[in-house]
Amino acid sequence: MRPDDWYCTQDLTGFLAHAGGFLRSRPDLHTVALTVTESLRTSGLRAYGDEPPVFGVLEVGGQVRAAYFRTPPYRLNVTPLTSDEADSLAAHLIALGQQVPGVLAASETAEAFSAAWRRHTGVRGTVTQRQRLYRLGNLTVPQPVPAGRARIAGKEDRELLARWYGEFIDAVGDHAARDAGGWTDSRIAYGGVTLWEGEDGTPLAMAGVTPVVAGQVRVAPVYTPAHLRGRGYAGAVTAQVSRAVLASGVRELLLFTDLANQTSNSLYQRIGYRAVSDFTAYDFRGSRGF
């Protein structure tokens, strides 16, 4: 595997024309690439920051084998790779002078790329988060269902959603998250957040969903303010948005959890979500501008 088997571009349209079929061939494992590129396509290339995104494709014998993207200043995201492919990607990025502050990928790929990056640069990667990707099987509503009801968030909820989203990204340490205002406006525009509210109309928890891409939707984020946790609100609102997505005709529902959070992992399994693959995030710190 050679570094020049990789192709790099800042042209999103060209990237999707070249690699879109490959990404759609496994919408579960490629869910982040699919949803982020859809956000960039619909909201503009500055949706995640001021610097232009970078995209790449590995093509061997006329067939796409892998793809990557990065929305500076955030981590590299890459589809599953062999060890040789990970090594060639590291060499490819270094030859281009690309800065790589970290990587997020399926765990074996992330480990292989981190090892390759260390071989080429001397920079050791540090694990910052371990995640698990789940797919919904048979939906089960957790019992007992708390008092209240679900409703789609609207423009009148903008301030609340922005505040809760900010609290959520602070809690999970999601350094690749969009700014709260931009995220809120985009979600409200397509009805992408559901609130669980009490009988008096007070919002108690929220669950978001990504737009439909390649026949799949990802539930993200799910958030309950700290003082309201442990009362079943997160389970109720997650079950409700999952039911609504199924009713719309979508059959592929996904979500990520932080493996360090045993409460959320247990909750989603009770709702009917089943493990697909584990993912790992590495951060790189060191010399040579990488």
N, C-alpha and C positions, 0 to 999 in steps of 0.2 A: 504494500500500500504506500503510495507516494503522496507527499504534501500537495503536489499540483493536481491530484485527483479531486481536490476540493475547489469549488468555485465560489467566490465571494462577490456580493453585490449590495448596493443600497436601494435597488429598484424593487419595491414590494410587488408591483404587478408582475414583473418578470420572474421574481422568486416564486410567486404563487402559480404562475403558468408552468414553471419548471417542476416545482416540488409539490404542488397542491394535491395531485393524485396520490403521491406517496403518503402525504400526511393524512389523507382521508382513508387510506388503506387500514390504518389502526387508529381510529379517532380516540380510543381510550388512552393509549400510551402517548399519543400526540396531542392530547387535549389542550395543554398550555400553549403550544405553538399555534394551534388552530384558533383559539379564542383571542390570543394576543394579536395575531395578524389580522383577525377580523376587526378588533378594536382600532388598530392602526389604519385599516382600510376605510372604516366608517367615520372615525374621529380625527384622522390626520396623523401624520408621522411624528408629531410632537406630543402625542397623547400621553407618553410616559416620561418625557423629558425634553430638554432643549436640543440635545445632540441627535443627529439622524440615526435610526436603527441600522444594524448591519445583519445581513442574512447570508447563509452559506448552504451549499449543496455538495454532497459527495456522490459522484457519478462514476460508475465502473462498467465498462462494456455497454454503454448507452442506457444503463438503468440507474435510477436514483436509489442509493443505498442508505442515506442518512441526510439530516438537515440540522442546521442550527440557526439561532438568532440571538441578538443582544440588543437591548434598548438601553444605551448608556445613560447613567453610569452604573447600571445594574448587572447582575451576573449573566454569564453565558447560559443559555438553555439549549440542550442538544438531545436529539432522539437517540435511542439505544445504539451502542457501538460495540464492536469487538475491541480487544486490547490494541491490535494493530491499527485499527481505524482511529482509536483515541490518540495513539501516538502520532499518527500522521496529521490529525487535526491540531494538536499542540504545535507541531512544527509549522504547519500552514499559518496559524495565527501569529506565531512569532515572526515568520518571514514577512508578514504583512505589517508588522509593528502594532498589532492590535493589543490594546490593554484588556486584560481579563481579570477582574477583581474577584471572580469566583465562578462556580458552576453549579447548576441544578439539573439533575438528570436521574433516570432510574439508577438505583444504588450501585449496581455493578459498573455501569458506565461512568458514573460520577467518581467512583473509586479509581477506575482505570485512567480517566482523564487527569485526576489529581496526581496520580503516580507519574504519568507522562509529563505533566507540567513541571513536576519537581525534577525529573531527569533532565529536561531541557533548560530549566531556568534556575534550579537550586531552591526554588520557593516551595515551602511545605504548605499544603492545604490543611485547613482546620474545619472539622465538621461543625456546622452551626445549627443544623436542624435535620431531623429524620421525619419523613412524611410517609403516609400510606394512602394510595389511591383506592377508592371503593367504587363499585358499581351496584346500582339498586337491583335486587332480585325481586322477591315478593314483598310488597309494601305492607307494613304492619304499623298501625297507629299505637304509640305507647299509651298505656293505661295507668292511672286514670287521666283523662284529658282535663287540663286545668280550665277553670271558668274563663270565659272570654270568647274571642272569635278572631279570625284572620281577615285582613283586608290588604289590598294593593296600596302601597304608599304613593302619594301624589305630591304635587308641587308644594302643598301646604306643609309637608313633612320635611322639606329640604334641610332646614337648619338641624333638625333632630338626626336625620340620616348622616349628614356630614359629620356631626359630633360623634355619633356612634361608630362610624367608619374610622375616624381618627383614633378613637379609643381601641377599636379592634386591631388596627395595624400596630399600634403601640404595644398592645398585649402580646401579639404573636411575633413581633419583631420582623414584620414583612417589609424589608428595605426596598423591594421592587414594586411596592404598591403605588397606584396612581394618587395624585393629590385628591383630597377629600371632596373638594368642590366639583372637579371634573368627573370624578367617579359618580357622585350623587346625581349630577345633571344627566349623565348618559343613562344611568339606571332608571331614573324617573321617566325618561323619554320613551322607553319601551316596556314600562311596567315591570322592571326587573328586581323589585324589592317587595317582599310581603312582610307586614307587621302582624304580630300577635298582640292584641290589645285586650285589656280587662273589660269587665262589664260596664265600667264607667267611661270607656273610651281611651284610657291611658295606655300608650304604647309600652309594651313590656319586653319585646324581643323582636329581632328581625332575621330574615333569611333572604339572601339574594340568589339570583340565577343569571348565568351568562346567556347571551343570545344563542339560538339554535345554529350550530355549525356542524356540517357533516353528519346530521342526524343525531347529534348529542347535545346535551345541556349539562353544565356543571353547577352544582349548588355551591355558592360562595358569595359573601361570607355568611356565617351564622353567628349571631352575637346577642348576648343578654348582658345588660349592665351588672356589675359585680354584686350589687346589693339585692338583685332579683334572681340570682341563680339558685338552682336546686329545687325549683318549683314546677318544672315540667314545661316551661315556656319554649325553650329551644327545641325540644322534641316535638311539641305540638306544631310549631311554625315550620319546621323542616318536613314533617309528615304532610302538612298542608301544601307546601310548594311542590313537593314530590308528586302528590296526587294531581295537582293542577297541570304539571308538565305531562304526566301520563295521559290526562284527559285531552291534552292538545294533540296527541298522536305521536309524541316523541317517546321512544322506547329505551334510549340509552341515557341514563342519569348517572352522573359521576360526582364524587366529591373527594377532597383531600382532607386528611387530618394530620395533626402533629402527633407523632407517636409518643411523645412525652406526656400527652394529655389523655390519661386512661379513661376519664369520664366521657369525653366526646367519642372516643373510639368505641366504648361500650354502648353508648346511646345510638350511634348510627347503625351498629350491628343489630340492635333490637328493632330498629325501624325496618331493617331488611337489606342494608347495604353490605356487600361482600367484597373482600380484599381482591384487588387486581395485581398491584405491584407496589413495591416500596421505592421511595425516592430519597435522595440525600442532597443536601446543600453544603458545599464547601466554600470557604472564603480563602483567598490567597493574599498574603502580605509578604513583601520582600523588596529586593533591589531591582535594578534594571528597568524601572518604570512600569513593571507589571503588577 
